[in-house]
Every structure is written in structure tokens, then in C-alpha cells.
């Protein structure tokens, strides 16, 4: 799914959790089958910045939904250089 954006990841996942640290706070939103399960939530104040997206691949779409940590770590290392 390289380069297609979170909207396609969301569409192909049974669940997606997004956490963003910006504007002095931590914000979260969860999705199930591409639909938000609740409004965007504002949490505690923070000076940290960054974004984390966690997804669970939809077993109805993908043949394999379990991944090798070693394979992913190696691929991420390759992409970093």
C-alpha cells in the first residue's frame, strides 16, 4: 500500500487507530470497517509531536493477516536509506 495514503489503508482494514500529537495535545480517533467509531478525541496536553497509525488488515480482503516482525523490520530499514 506504499504511497496510497491512509484512506486506502482504512478501507482495507477491519480496524484503524490513529493517534496524533500536535497543537499541544494528543488526539485520537478509531475506525471500524472504514467508519469512525467516535468523534475525534482531545486528550492530555503534551509538547511531543508525531503520528501513529495502527491497522488490522481485513481478513475478508487479504489472504494473510499475520506478519513477520523480522521481515517488516528489515524492509523498514531498507526504506530508511
C-alpha positions as CSV (number, residue, x, y, z in Angstrom):
1,X,0.0,0.0,0.0
2,X,3.0,2.3,-0.4
3,X,2.1,5.8,-1.3
4,X,-1.7,5.5,-1.4
5,X,-2.5,7.1,1.9
6,X,-4.4,6.3,5.0
7,X,-7.8,6.4,3.2
8,X,-7.0,3.2,1.3
9,X,-5.4,1.5,4.4
10,X,-8.7,2.4,6.3
11,X,-10.8,0.9,3.5
12,X,-8.8,-2.3,3.5
13,X,-8.7,-2.7,7.3
14,X,-11.2,-4.1,9.8
15,X,-9.9,-1.6,12.4
16,X,-7.7,1.5,12.4
17,X,-6.5,3.6,15.3
18,X,-4.9,7.0,14.8
19,X,-3.0,9.0,17.4
20,X,-1.7,12.5,16.6
21,X,0.4,14.7,18.9
22,X,0.1,18.3,17.7
23,X,-1.0,21.7,18.8
24,X,-0.1,21.0,22.4
25,X,-2.4,17.9,22.8
26,X,-2.7,14.2,22.0
27,X,-5.7,13.5,19.7
28,X,-7.1,10.0,18.8
29,X,-9.7,8.5,16.6
30,X,-10.7,4.9,15.9
31,X,-12.3,3.5,12.8
32,X,-14.1,0.2,12.2
33,X,-14.6,-1.0,8.6
34,X,-13.7,2.5,7.4
35,X,-16.2,4.3,9.6
36,X,-15.3,6.4,12.7
37,X,-16.4,4.8,15.9
38,X,-16.4,8.1,17.8
39,X,-15.7,11.7,17.2
40,X,-12.1,13.0,17.3
41,X,-11.0,12.9,20.9
42,X,-8.7,15.5,22.5
43,X,-6.6,14.2,25.4
44,X,-3.9,15.4,27.7
45,X,-1.5,18.3,27.0
46,X,1.8,17.3,25.5
47,X,4.8,19.0,24.0
48,X,5.6,15.9,21.9
49,X,4.7,15.7,18.2
50,X,4.2,12.8,15.9
51,X,1.6,10.5,14.4
52,X,0.9,6.8,14.9
53,X,-1.4,4.7,12.7
54,X,-2.2,1.2,13.8
55,X,-4.3,-1.1,11.5
56,X,-5.7,-4.6,11.4
57,X,-5.8,-5.9,7.9
58,X,-9.3,-7.2,6.9
59,X,-9.2,-11.0,6.7
60,X,-12.1,-10.8,4.1
61,X,-9.7,-8.8,1.8
62,X,-6.3,-10.3,2.5
63,X,-5.3,-13.9,2.4
64,X,-2.6,-13.4,5.1
65,X,-3.1,-11.1,8.1
66,X,-0.2,-12.2,10.2
67,X,3.2,-10.7,9.5
68,X,6.8,-11.5,10.3
69,X,8.4,-8.8,12.6
70,X,11.8,-9.6,11.2
71,X,10.6,-9.2,7.6
72,X,8.9,-5.9,8.4
73,X,11.9,-4.6,10.4
74,X,14.3,-5.4,7.5
75,X,12.0,-3.8,4.9
76,X,11.6,-0.6,7.1
77,X,15.4,-0.5,7.5
78,X,15.8,-0.7,3.7
79,X,13.3,2.1,3.1
80,X,15.1,4.3,5.6
81,X,18.2,4.7,3.5
